[in-house]
Amino acid sequence: MQDIFGFLDAKQWLAILRIAVGLWWIKSVLHKPLREFVQGQMADWSLSLADNHPVPAIGSMMRSLIAPNRSWFPYLVVLGEVAVGIGLTLGLLTPIALLVGIFMNLNYLLLAGVKPRDRSVNPAYQCEQGQNLNMIASQVLLFVLASWSTWSLDSLLGWL
């Protein structure tokens, strides 16, 4: 493969991007006040976003998913973020980690990345849009270009 900037080839640059995206997922867990997050903060904020969603059908759907599962749903979110972060950083089951990451970012974008009817609920919705769109674009690129072929446990173990 062709060297880029005379230093690394394209597959190695993709591996660096994959690792960076994985570390970003891990950082997203580490910046949360985990105890408060799982004890209701995440569910309360998500439900307030659902109640203020500009598309009532989407808000209703989100509410019906989150409200009855508020005791364990935050744990699922944290587990998903940790699994995607470890998977991408180590290159372990990378295609699955990328698809889960894309799915999670699409859901975050759908709920937190739209302008709520009451902006005080999420004044940073545009930041959510930018972050999630960039993560989705990066993860799609990593998936399409098979970023697990270099510097990954997948390639080391011969899994993919």
LINWOVEN-V855733 format. One record per backbone hydrogen bond with DSSP energy under -0.5 kcal/mol. NH is the residue of the N-H (numbers start at 1). CO is the residue of the C=O. Records with the same first field share a line. If there is no record, write none. Layout:
# LINWOVEN-V855733
NH: CO ; CO
This chain:
# LINWOVEN-V855733
4: 8
5: 3
7: 4
8: 4
10: 2
13: 9
14: 10
15: 11
16: 12
17: 13
18: 14
19: 15
20: 16
21: 17
22: 18
23: 19
24: 20
25: 21
26: 22
27: 23
28: 24
29: 25 ; 26
30: 26
31: 27
32: 29
34: 32
37: 33
38: 34
39: 35
40: 37
41: 36
42: 37
44: 40
45: 41
46: 42
47: 43
48: 44
49: 45
50: 46
51: 47
52: 48
53: 50
56: 54
58: 55
59: 55
60: 56
61: 57
62: 58
63: 59
64: 60
65: 61
66: 62
67: 63
69: 66
70: 67
72: 69
73: 69
76: 72
77: 73
78: 74
79: 75
80: 76
81: 77
82: 78
83: 79
84: 80
85: 81
86: 82
87: 83
88: 84
89: 85
90: 86
91: 87
92: 87
93: 91
96: 93
97: 93
98: 94
99: 95
100: 96
101: 97
102: 98
103: 99
104: 100
105: 101
106: 102
107: 103
108: 104
109: 105
110: 106
111: 107
112: 108
113: 108 ; 109
116: 114
117: 52
119: 117
121: 118
122: 119
125: 122
127: 124
128: 124
129: 125
130: 126
131: 127
132: 128
133: 129
134: 130
135: 131
136: 132
137: 133
138: 134
139: 135
140: 136
141: 137
142: 138
143: 139
144: 140
145: 141
146: 143
147: 142
149: 146
150: 147
153: 90
154: 91
155: 148
156: 152
157: 153
158: 154
159: 154
160: 154
